[in-house]
C-alpha cells in the first residue's frame, strides 16, 4: 500500500477495499487507458514536448 507511514501502519493487507474497485466498468476503463498509453505513442509525444519546453 502506498501512503504516509501512519496510514500504512494502520491498514494491513486486505483490511480495506472498495465495493466497486474490481467491477467491470472500472476494469474496462483501466484497460482502455492502458491501451491508449501503450499504443497511442504518448511517450514519444511527451518526449518531444519535453525537449521543446527545455
N, C-alpha and C positions, 0 to 999 in steps of 0.2 A: 504494500500500500504506500502510495506517495502522500506526503503531507508533513506537517510540523511534527516534531518528535513527540510532543504531548499527545497528539491525535493518534499517532502510530502506536503508542504505548496503550492507549485506552481501547483500541479496537484490535481484536485478534482475528486471524484469518477465518472467514466465514461468519463472523459475528454481526455483519451488517450486509445490506443488499438493497435491491430495488425490485419492485414488483414488475417493472417494465424493462429492466436492464437487458434482458436477452430476448425480448419479444421480436416477432417477425418484422415489424416496422423499423425498429431500431437497428436490427441486423441488416436489413435491406439498405437503410441509409448509410451505414458504415461501409458496406460493400461498394455502393455507388461512389462514395467519397474516395475510397482507396483506389478504385478503378480510375477515377478522374486524376488523382495524384500520380499514379504509376504510368498511365498510358497517355496522359494529356500533355506531356513534355513540360510539366510545371517547373521542374528543377532547372531545365535549360532556360526557361523564361526568367526565373528568379535570378539565375546567374548573370544573364545579360543585363537585367535591370540593376543588379548589384554593381557590376563593372561600370555601368553608365553613371550610377549615383556617386561612385568614388571619384 
